Amino acid sequence: MAIHFLTLTAAGKVDEAFETYVTANFIHHNQYFKGDRTSLMEAMKTNAIEMPNKQFEVKMLMKEDDKVMTYSHIQLKQDEVGIAVVHIIRFENEKIAEMWDLGQVIAKDSPNENGLF
């Protein structure tokens, strides 16, 4: 459910994603937006319009109790290296009730031979 939700939102299908997977009283912890459902939905819709060709791929998923964590690669534009993103999602009655997200821009010239993925 977490992967499908994130994939739908990345593809610009924000209304479908929220209608299918998110509780009415959903809250989030992204520091750049108000913490309510509507604010995040609108931000995701704007992002989909501004970056319609973004690529999203979950590289790892971990689950414990009512929480899921995804580690993903997002390329907002095809000529960019992208961002490594962690989403932590808490479920209530098989719906997403709360979400945290953290991102790190991927350096083109990192000395780490293992890379972020």
C-alpha positions, 0 to 999 in steps of 0.5 A, spaced: 500 500 500 505 504 501 509 503 495 502 504 491 500 510 494 507 513 493 507 511 486 501 514 484 502 521 487 509 521 483 505 519 477 500 525 479 494 521 481 494 525 487 486 524 488 486 517 487 492 516 491 489 519 497 482 517 496 484 510 496 490 509 501 489 515 506 485 517 512 480 523 513 484 525 519 491 524 516 497 528 518 504 529 515 511 532 518 514 535 512 517 542 514 515 546 508 507 545 508 502 545 513 501 538 517 494 537 514 491 532 508 489 538 504 496 542 504 500 536 502 495 534 497 495 541 493 503 541 494 503 534 491 499 536 485 503 542 484 509 538 484 506 533 478 504 539 474 511 542 475 515 536 474 511 531 470 516 527 467 519 525 474 521 518 475 520 514 482 523 508 484 523 504 491 529 501 493 528 498 499 522 497 504 521 495 511 515 494 516 514 494 523 508 493 526 503 499 524 509 503 520 513 502 513 519 505 511 521 506 504 528 508 501 527 511 494 530 514 488 526 520 485 529 524 479 525 530 478 528 531 471 531 526 467 538 530 466 539 530 474 542 525 479 536 525 483 534 525 491 534 519 496 528 519 500 526 516 506 518 516 507 516 513 514 508 511 514 504 509 519 497 505 518 491 505 522 486 500 519 489 499 513 490 506 511 495 511 511 494 516 518 501 519 518 507 520 514 514 523 515 519 524 509 526 526 509 530 527 502 538 528 500 540 530 494 545 525 491 552 528 489 554 527 482 561 527 484 561 523 491 567 519 493 563 513 496 564 508 491 558 504 494 553 510 492 547 511 495 543 505 493 
